[in-house]
Amino acid sequence: MTVEQAYELEGLRRAGALVSGILATMREAAVAGAVSRDLDAIGAQMMRAAGARSAPALTYDFPGATCISINAVAAHGIPDGTVLRDGDLVNIDVSAELDGYFADTGGSFVVGTASEAQQRLLDATREARDAAIAQLRAGNLINSIGRTVEGIAARRGFRVIRNLGSHGVGRSLHEAPGSIPGYYDPRDTRRLHDGMVITIEPFLATHCTQVDEGDDGWAMRCRRGYAAQFEHTVVVTHGAPIIVT
């Protein structure tokens, strides 16, 4: 999607505010003893109340309103009967369609108190997201996103998961310019343009650089260690990028 009119940006902002609010509410409820499926029900109810639809369910028939990934699962975890425990590293990813506009956000956290190692991973991943967003400008190469993320991961002692990344969004959940790697690819000559709508969502990990699809056909799992993700939906401009989530 390319934003060309003020009403389009306003539509994205409304969708972004919705998914951000859902993520915050689910995050607050994600305490020790909470059940993954019950957290997802909170998100589903908030979408229904707003007249919105779950983007992964709508687009891919995903068996949940949101993705809830725990510990070794880095992404696309199916909400189920898992009971959260102190020390679990959890990622909640919320994307929805509202009045024809799609917005996507996500965040990782630890139930209870994070260990020092967990906190370092969370801090590095959030830093990578924010730094990648800050350098977005129309005309820049898209691979500047991966260069920024990969540089921060290396400095902080973490790895980038190479088969998960950012993507275009706006009128559908995944659209042009397609997949945007979280690592530097010098062969990628695509450029950002004014009004382009994309996600910025680095996946940093303690040990893995690839995730494998689980037996359920959805969950993307690290063979060793764990990962974190933070995500915003962003509109590229010639000046400062516009964060809508």
N, C-alpha and C positions, 0 to 999 in steps of 0.2 A: 504494500500500500504506500502511496505517496500522498501526503496531506497537502491539499491545494486550497481548501476553503476553511474558514474559521469554524463552521459547524462540524467539520470532520474532526478537527482537533478536540472540540468540545465532546463529541461522541466518544472518542478515545479516552478522554479524561474521566468521563462518567464510568466507562467500563473499568478503567484503571483504579478508580476510587473504590469500586465494588470489590474487585479481587483483592486489593490491599486491605480493605476492611475485613474481608473473610479470612485472609491469612492471619491478621492480628488476633481475631476472635478465636480461631482454631489454636493458634500458638498459646494463648492464655489458658485454654482448656487442656493443653497437653501436659498434664502433670502425671506423676507416678500413680499408676492404677487406672489411668484413662485407657479406653479401648480404641484402637485405630479406627474401627468401623463407626464408632460413635462420634469421633471427631469429624469424620467425613460427612456424617449426617448433619452436623452443624453447618458445614459448608453448603450442602445440598439445599437445606432449608433456607439459608440466606439467599441463595441464587433464585429459588422459586419465589421468595417474597419480593425480589427486585424485578421479576419478569425476565430473568437471565437463564441461560443454559450452560451447563458444563461443556467446555470446549473439547476436552478429550473424549467424553462420552458422545458428544455430537459428531465429532470428526472421525473417531476411530473405534467407536463402540467400546470404549474403556469401561471396565466394570466398577466404576466409582465416580463420584463427582469431582474428586481431587486425587492427587497422587501423594501418598504418604510412604516415605522410604526410611527404613530404620537400619542403622549400623552398617553392615556390609552392602546393603542395597543403596546405590547411589541415586537412582531415578526410577520413575514409573512403578513405584511400589503400590500394590493393590490394597486398599483399606480392608482389613479383615479383623479377626478376633484377637489379634496380638495386643497384649496388655503392656503398656509402657512402664519401664522401670527406671529408677534413678541411674544415671550414667549412660542411658541410651542416647546415641546421636541420631537425631530425627531431621528429615527434610520434608517440608510441606510445599507442594507446588500447586498453585491455584490459577486456572485460566478459565475464562468464561466469555460467552457471546452475549452482548446486551445491545439491542436495537441495531443489529448488523455490524457491530464493532467488537473486535476481539482484543483482550488484554491478558497478559501473562506475567505472573510474579511468583517468587518462591524464596524460601529462606531455610537455613539450617540452624539447629540449636541443640543443646544438651538438656535432657530432663534432669532437674535437680541442679547439682553443681558440676560444671565441666572440669575435667582434669586439665593440667597445664598443657599437655599435648593437644587435647581437643580444642582448647581455647586458642592455641596458636593457629591451628588449622582454620577455625572459624574466622579469626581476625585476618588471616592472609587471604582467604577467599573473598571476604567482604571488601578488603582493600583492592584486590584485583578487579572486582566488579566496578567499584567506584572510580578507580584510575582509568579503566577502559572507557567508561562513560565520559569522563572529564576530557579526554582527548578526541572525542568524536567531533568532526567538522565536515561539512559538505566538501567534496573534492578529495578528501583523504582516502588512502587505500584501505579497503576493508581489512586487509591483513595486519593493519596497525592494531586492531583489537587483540588478535592472537599474540602479537609481539609484546604488547603490554602485559597481558595475562601471564604469558610464559615467563617473562622477565621477573615478575613479582613472585611467581611460584618458585623459581630457581633461587632467588635471594632468600626466601623464607624457608627453603628446604623441603618443598613439596613438589608433587608431580601434577601434570595436567592430564585429565582423562581425555584421550584423543578421539574417541568415537561418541562423545556427547558435546554439544556446543550450542551456540546462539543461533538465531534464525529470524527470518522476516515474519511479520505478524501484522494484523490490522483488520483485514476483511476476511481472513481465515486464520486458523491457528498456526499453520506453517505455509509460508508463501515466499515469493521473491524477496530478497536475493538468494534464497535457499539457505543451506547450512553455512554457518560462520564458525570456523574452527577456533578453539581456545588456545591454539599454538600458532607459531609463525610459519606461514607457508609462502615462500618467496615467489612461487608460481601463480599465486592468486592475484590477478591484476584488476579485480573488480574495485570500483570506487563507490564511496558513499555519496548520496546526492541529497539536495535540499528536500525536506519533507519525508524522507525515507523512514519507515517505521520498522524497528527491529527490537529484538530482545538482546540484552547483555547478561549472560549467565555462565560465568566460569564454573567449572567443576574441578576442584583441586583435591588431591588424594595423598594419603600417607605412603602408599606403596604401589598402587596400580596405575597404569597408563591406558588400559583398556578395561571395559566392563563387558560381562557376558550376560546374555539373556537367560533368565531363569526358566524353570520347568513350566511356570504358569504362562509363559509367552509374553510377559510384560516386564517384570522386575529386571533391572540392569544392575548386576552385582559385581563387586570387587572380589577377586579371588583371595586377596589378602589385604588387611587393613580396612580403612574406611575413607569416605569422601564427604565433601561439603559443597553446597551450591547456594549462591545468592543471585537473585534475578530481578531486573526491572524491564519494563517496556519503555522504549525511548523513541522520540522523534528527532531525527537529525536536522540541524539547521546550519546556516553559515556562521552562526555564533554559538552560544552555549546550547547544548542539547536540552530537550524538554523531556523530563521524566514524568510519565503519566501514571505510574503505579506507586 
